[in-house]
Amino acid sequence: MKRNVGTVDRLIRAFVVAPVAIVWAGLAGWTGVWAIVALVVAGIMLVTAAVGFCPLYALLGIDTTGRRRAVHA
């Protein structure tokens, strides 16, 4: 797996999106459907931030690492 999540993207996932999702889960009551969805989103954001790879980005061809991709003719 090549990294496709850049440093700024990783920081936003770990320190903005995941905490907001956790707070949302708490406000939703921790055991409701929306709370579970929020906790799953928070988990996904933390894991993708930790490993630097996002499967959805790979499917869509997105790379936020700042590297230039070689174009094959």
Phi, psi and omega in degrees: 000120174276143177294136176227010179243117182284174184299312181296317178300317180296318179296319179296317179299315186281324188249358177236297187295310182298312178297322178297318179295323179292318176297318179300319178297319178296319179291332180278353175105012175065330184244357179285169181300315182293327177294318179294318177300316180297319179293323176295316178299315179300317179298316179297317180297319180292319180293314181294328176292321182291318184268344178077018180227131178239116181300324179295319176300319180298316179297323183270355180075027181266139177219114181257016181282344181090358177282149175270136177271142176284133180263125180267135182276000000 
